[in-house]
Amino acid sequence: MARQSQDSRIPNGTHSTSRPPATRSEPCTSGGGTLTTAPPLRRPGLHPRPRRVAMLSVHTSPLHQPGTGDAGGMNVYIVELASRLAAIGVEVEVFTRATSADLPPTVELTPGVLVRHVAAGPYEGLAKEDLPAQLCAFTHGVMQVWAGHPPGHYDLVHSHYWLSGQVGRRAAERWGVPLVHTMHTMAKVKNASLAEGETPEPAARVIGETQIVRTADRLIANTGKEADELLLHYEADPAKVAVVHPGVNLDRFRPDPAGVAAARARLGLPPDALIPLFAGRIQPLKAPDVLLRAVARLLDDQPELRKRIVVPVVGGPSGSGLARPEGLQKLAARLGIADVVMFRPPVGQAQLADWYRAASVLVMPSHSESFGLVAVEAQACGTPVIAAEVGGLPVAVRDGVSGFLVPGHDPADYARALRACVISPAGRATPGTHTRRVAETPT
């Protein structure tokens, strides 16, 4: 997903911005047990409500531009959660690895939220796969900051992704405070649905995630399915797991009162075009190639559409895509559709919302998504979604109501969905009618 700084991933159990974050669990069943409402975290001697939270985001900074490299949904999730905690009086300090010698030690993201840059390994040129070797240095940097404060400075540690969880385990134990961990993605789940050309997650990550699951006081899952996966693959204690659906900023992502044509005019797009949009990092996991192949099939069947169709790909290379960022452009040329595909870099929030509004449909053929907030953002703008029936996307998209879910990744199936969704008159009237309502309603 083409993400931007200050994005709208609000982990508050609702799609509204009218309430602050609140952990909420939903019942669900699994072969590993039954999830019910998770009990409140309590530690003797601690305040009933945290005054200050240490958030850990080792491999990517909330200050980075989402949509390229390793910056994505997790960045914006952290920004929104930290900002909303600060708004209710809970101070947040986000620890992240320094990637430049020019970065100041601390940056105020918003009142009540500090980003702390920790020196750990080379500033530049260090791949995410090389970061486990720098965790000791990162942990040392976090402990140095803690040592400069009076005892009890932090009331809780919230770690994001397994690299941060390894640091969080040690910090929480040393400080005598609870550890809350959000996986965001899981190695065993990703390895079960690898895209062609993707490298499997290493055994070290599986071991690290297992350790985190065993020691964390609370595990946050985006959906009931993710909670089930924690129980099934990692034998998580059901009493520790809380399901909190991420939300979307409905003030930022909303239909344009002036209509679709106004958004298209601002982006320089034809007013009457058919626009299937891909918004995301360009990597095999997100499968933008599936959209291009589907469009090629569509044009083979209906060549008259070539004059009307425009296919924007908004995002930058990431992960294994960094080695061949031009691969998608070359694919478009081989498929004979380079004339209808436009590539755009990651954009800011206001312009991303315009891309959603301008699109006829957002297409998400991902091989794996823990939730799929891009889908909810698009729906909040009134745009239907065609998405792969994987991960949390069946929660984010209501099949036949706000879009279509496609089993698998066959381009022919996506071509049929495109035809049904935005080309046939009957299809255009079905999804899209309720898209905003779906985004407004807690899933």
Secondary structure, DSSP 8 states (H G I E B T S, - for coil): ----TT---B-SSSS-SSS--------EEETTEEE--------TTS-SS-SEEEEEESSS-TTS-TTBTTBSHHHHHHHHHHHHHHHTT-EEEEEEE---TTS-SEEEEETTEEEEEE--S-SSS--GGGGGGGHHHHHHHHHHHHHTS-TT--SEEEEEHHHHHHHHHHHHHHHT--EEEE-SS-HHHHHTT--TT-----HHHHHHHHHHHHH-SEEEESSHHHHHHHHHHH---GGGEEE---B--TTTS---TT-HHHHHHHHT--TT-B-EEEES-BSGGG-HHHHHHHHHHHHHH-GGGGGTB-EEEE--B-GGGGG-TTHHHHHHHHTT-TTTEEEE----HHHHHHHHHH-SEEEE--S--SS-HHHHHHHHTT--EEEES-TTHHHHS-BTTTEEEESS--HHHHHHHHIIIIISHHHHHSTTTTHHHHHHS--
